[in-house]
Amino acid sequence: MGKAEFGTAKYISKQLKARGLQKLRYYCQVCKKQCRDENGFKSHIRSPHHLKMISNVNETDIQEYTQLFEKDFLRLLRTSHGEKKIEANKFYNEFIQDKDHIHMNSTTFTSLTKFIQHLEKTGKIQIHVDKASVNDGELVGNNIDMGQSLISYIDRSQNAIEHNEKIRALENGQKTEQEIKHILLKQQIERAKKQELEDKLDGDVSKNNDVPEEEFNGKISINLNSSSKTSDTNTQNKVKKQKRKKKNVFKS
C-alpha cells in the first residue's frame, strides 16, 4: 500500500494523528521512528531496515544513549526548576514533550523509578519522601513509586557552592531585631559620651588660657581708677587755693 499523496485528506489525517505525543513504547530510537500503535511497531521491528540498523548497535551505543538521556534530563531539571521541588512524574511529562528527546527504552533503565533511584545514589538529585517511608536515612521497601515522590536538583557548581556558603554564614551571624537595636543604641551612647568628653576638654583648655588675661586687665583697671581719682582731687584743691589767694583790689 503506497503512501498518501501530499495535500490529500488521508495525508492530512495522518499528519494530525502524528502531531500529538505518541506512546513512548512504540518509538524506535535506533531508526528514530514513532509508531502509532502496537501493530505498526511490530511491523517496523520486522522490517529489513530496522534489522539492519539494530545489528550494528552494541553496548557502547546503549551506554551513550543512557548518558545522553541522563544529561538532557538533568539539564532541563536545572534550567526549568533549579533546586526547587517537583513531582517526578510531572517533570518527566515535561521532559518528554520534546519528541526528539532520547527515549528511556533505548537506555539501561527499565522504569522511571529505577532511573530516579540511580540519580539519587549518584548524588545528582535529592528525593523528598514521607517520613513513614524512611528508616535511618534509607527507603523502606522496594514497592515505593518514585514517580509520586518529589525531587530536586543538587547544584554542585563552584558558583552554587560559594553562594550557599555565603547564605550559611549570614544565617549563622544573623542577629535578632532586638539584639540589633541594643547594639545600635549602645554604640550611640558611646559616641555621645566620647563627644561630651571632648567638648569638656576643649572648654577647660580655653578657660585656662583666659584667666591670666582677666587678672591682668583687672589690675590695670584698678590702678587707672585710683590714679584718676587722686588727680581729680588735686586739681580741685589747687583751684580752691587759687580762689582763696585772689586779692581784693578795693583793699589797700
ZIGI-V5105 format. One line per field, one symbol per residue. phi: phi as a letter, one per 30 degrees, with the letter a starting at -180 (. if undefined). psi: psi as a letter, one per 40 degrees, with the letter a starting at -180 (. if undefined). A space follows every 10 residues. Layout:
phi=???
psi=???
This chain:
phi=.dddddjddd dddddddddd dcdddcccdd dhbccdbddd dddddcdddd dddddcdbdd dddddddddd dddddddddc bicddadddd dddddddddc dddddccdcc addddddddd ddicbccccd ddcbbhicdc iccddddddc bbdcdcdddd dddddddddd ddcdcddddd dddddddddd dddddddddd dddddddddd dddddddddd dddddddddd dddddddddd dddddddcdd dd
psi=hiiiiheidd dddddddedi hihdefhhdd efhhidaddd ddddeeiddd dddddehadd dddddddddd dddddddddd ebeiiihddd dddddedhee ihideeaehe iddddddddd defdihhhii ddehhfeihh ieehhddeih iiihhfiddd dddddddddd ddehiidddd dddddddddd dddddddddd dddddddddd dddddddddd dddddddddd dddddddddd ddddehihee i.
